[in-house]
């Protein structure tokens, strides 16, 4: 910035472009500096673009609710195999959630939001389904792990850090963040450690559930942008959680036993139905009281009205998971190897072997990638060194006996 001596010496320059007034044709005098006409126009143009970009990045509720639940499900069908009930339930819940927000903005009588609980075996697509729906409607989305959260005042993350992740993913656009979706995984791991009253604190179980109560319903939270307790003097970010949709997910291992005890037949003697230990049992009939027995406190489970059960993936569904989705594993590896002029082909028997192994391991869809990666390791190592076009066929011997698939040069 130029001082008064510049004016007295007739050496005035624009404080932005540093050109003299003879070059610019005149300067506008400010409190402690000068600006030329060209810079004024450039700044006005920059401000216009910033405002335009901000407007473009603002979430449009009207655009979201233009999609019907059937259209939401159609998008989910492209990526998630099976889980028909879960996809339909989530599609309706998402549509109603944003329709409710739009209604509340236009009316005095408010409709309360409805949070969701995903439960079912590991690797069946719980987290993935939440990611896909958030991406489709283009709202900020954040994933948090309940196991890392502890009650305030103890070592670990505060519950407010969950909201901070959402704000960060919304590029600190608070209005957009307030319309986002938060998925909190491993919620079953914060179940109460015991039904019996104790004089010791359950800081990573019941304590976290208590801390989440206000957050998931409706509150104005103060977020520490630099991590909370380590920076007590920082300025807080305020965010209203009234319209943030919370989705909780967990495997809830052992819940099937609680459900079975409640709905099991009371027939005495040889007429009683016996389900072999280790066999997957239906948990779709789970009710709030079952989750309370599992260890979730009634106040917490009462704020999550919609329960979304996910079914176990059998071998045929695992094969479909590998082949059919838009971003399926087989397509990913075919694209990867095609970059080195190699056509990757899979025999159906090989896919059946992989599905059988994964089903036995009970790792769900996430177990598929590890097996495919190990089968193709030698192929991916050798293919880049072989010039020209080639193809690779994976058969069941590559899975059962661990033999590297044969790489064949194509003339």
Secondary structure as the mmCIF struct_conf table of DSSP 4:
data_model
#
loop_
_struct_conf.conf_type_id
_struct_conf.id
_struct_conf.beg_label_comp_id
_struct_conf.beg_label_asym_id
_struct_conf.beg_label_seq_id
_struct_conf.end_label_comp_id
_struct_conf.end_label_asym_id
_struct_conf.end_label_seq_id
HELX_RH_AL_P HELX_RH_AL_P1 UNK A 4 UNK A 8
TURN_TY1_P TURN_TY1_P1 UNK A 9 UNK A 10
STRN STRN1 UNK A 13 UNK A 13
TURN_TY1_P TURN_TY1_P2 UNK A 15 UNK A 17
STRN STRN2 UNK A 20 UNK A 20
HELX_RH_AL_P HELX_RH_AL_P2 UNK A 21 UNK A 24
TURN_TY1_P TURN_TY1_P3 UNK A 25 UNK A 25
STRN STRN3 UNK A 27 UNK A 29
BEND BEND1 UNK A 31 UNK A 32
STRN STRN4 UNK A 34 UNK A 36
HELX_RH_AL_P HELX_RH_AL_P3 UNK A 37 UNK A 56
TURN_TY1_P TURN_TY1_P4 UNK A 57 UNK A 57
BEND BEND2 UNK A 58 UNK A 58
HELX_RH_AL_P HELX_RH_AL_P4 UNK A 61 UNK A 65
TURN_TY1_P TURN_TY1_P5 UNK A 66 UNK A 66
BEND BEND3 UNK A 67 UNK A 67
HELX_RH_AL_P HELX_RH_AL_P5 UNK A 69 UNK A 77
TURN_TY1_P TURN_TY1_P6 UNK A 78 UNK A 79
BEND BEND4 UNK A 82 UNK A 82
HELX_RH_AL_P HELX_RH_AL_P6 UNK A 84 UNK A 106
BEND BEND5 UNK A 108 UNK A 109
HELX_LH_PP_P HELX_LH_PP_P1 UNK A 110 UNK A 113
STRN STRN5 UNK A 116 UNK A 120
BEND BEND6 UNK A 121 UNK A 121
TURN_TY1_P TURN_TY1_P7 UNK A 122 UNK A 123
BEND BEND7 UNK A 124 UNK A 125
HELX_RH_AL_P HELX_RH_AL_P7 UNK A 126 UNK A 137
TURN_TY1_P TURN_TY1_P8 UNK A 138 UNK A 138
STRN STRN6 UNK A 141 UNK A 145
HELX_RH_3T_P HELX_RH_3T_P1 UNK A 146 UNK A 148
STRN STRN7 UNK A 149 UNK A 149
TURN_TY1_P TURN_TY1_P9 UNK A 152 UNK A 153
BEND BEND8 UNK A 154 UNK A 156
STRN STRN8 UNK A 157 UNK A 157
TURN_TY1_P TURN_TY1_P10 UNK A 159 UNK A 159
HELX_RH_AL_P HELX_RH_AL_P8 UNK A 160 UNK A 169
TURN_TY1_P TURN_TY1_P11 UNK A 170 UNK A 172
HELX_RH_AL_P HELX_RH_AL_P9 UNK A 174 UNK A 177
TURN_TY1_P TURN_TY1_P12 UNK A 178 UNK A 179
STRN STRN9 UNK A 181 UNK A 185
HELX_RH_3T_P HELX_RH_3T_P2 UNK A 187 UNK A 190
BEND BEND9 UNK A 191 UNK A 191
BEND BEND10 UNK A 193 UNK A 193
BEND BEND11 UNK A 195 UNK A 196
BEND BEND12 UNK A 199 UNK A 200
TURN_TY1_P TURN_TY1_P13 UNK A 203 UNK A 205
HELX_RH_AL_P HELX_RH_AL_P10 UNK A 206 UNK A 217
BEND BEND13 UNK A 218 UNK A 218
STRN STRN10 UNK A 220 UNK A 224
TURN_TY1_P TURN_TY1_P14 UNK A 225 UNK A 226
HELX_RH_3T_P HELX_RH_3T_P3 UNK A 228 UNK A 230
TURN_TY1_P TURN_TY1_P15 UNK A 232 UNK A 233
BEND BEND14 UNK A 234 UNK A 234
HELX_LH_PP_P HELX_LH_PP_P2 UNK A 235 UNK A 235
STRN STRN11 UNK A 236 UNK A 240
TURN_TY1_P TURN_TY1_P16 UNK A 242 UNK A 243
HELX_LH_PP_P HELX_LH_PP_P3 UNK A 244 UNK A 244
STRN STRN12 UNK A 245 UNK A 250
TURN_TY1_P TURN_TY1_P17 UNK A 253 UNK A 254
HELX_RH_AL_P HELX_RH_AL_P11 UNK A 255 UNK A 263
BEND BEND15 UNK A 264 UNK A 264
HELX_RH_3T_P HELX_RH_3T_P4 UNK A 269 UNK A 271
BEND BEND16 UNK A 272 UNK A 272
TURN_TY1_P TURN_TY1_P18 UNK A 277 UNK A 278
BEND BEND17 UNK A 279 UNK A 279
TURN_TY1_P TURN_TY1_P19 UNK A 284 UNK A 285
HELX_RH_AL_P HELX_RH_AL_P12 UNK A 288 UNK A 294
TURN_TY1_P TURN_TY1_P20 UNK A 295 UNK A 295
HELX_RH_AL_P HELX_RH_AL_P13 UNK A 298 UNK A 301
TURN_TY1_P TURN_TY1_P21 UNK A 302 UNK A 303
STRN STRN13 UNK A 306 UNK A 310
HELX_LH_PP_P HELX_LH_PP_P4 UNK A 311 UNK A 313
HELX_RH_AL_P HELX_RH_AL_P14 UNK A 315 UNK A 323
TURN_TY1_P TURN_TY1_P22 UNK A 324 UNK A 324
BEND BEND18 UNK A 325 UNK A 325
TURN_TY1_P TURN_TY1_P23 UNK A 326 UNK A 327
HELX_RH_AL_P HELX_RH_AL_P15 UNK A 329 UNK A 338
TURN_TY1_P TURN_TY1_P24 UNK A 339 UNK A 341
STRN STRN14 UNK A 342 UNK A 346
HELX_RH_AL_P HELX_RH_AL_P16 UNK A 348 UNK A 361
TURN_TY1_P TURN_TY1_P25 UNK A 362 UNK A 362
TURN_TY1_P TURN_TY1_P26 UNK A 364 UNK A 365
HELX_RH_AL_P HELX_RH_AL_P17 UNK A 366 UNK A 375
TURN_TY1_P TURN_TY1_P27 UNK A 376 UNK A 376
HELX_RH_AL_P HELX_RH_AL_P18 UNK A 377 UNK A 382
HELX_RH_3T_P HELX_RH_3T_P5 UNK A 383 UNK A 385
BEND BEND19 UNK A 386 UNK A 386
BEND BEND20 UNK A 388 UNK A 388
STRN STRN15 UNK A 390 UNK A 394
HELX_RH_AL_P HELX_RH_AL_P19 UNK A 396 UNK A 400
TURN_TY1_P TURN_TY1_P28 UNK A 401 UNK A 401
HELX_LH_PP_P HELX_LH_PP_P5 UNK A 403 UNK A 405
STRN STRN16 UNK A 406 UNK A 409
#
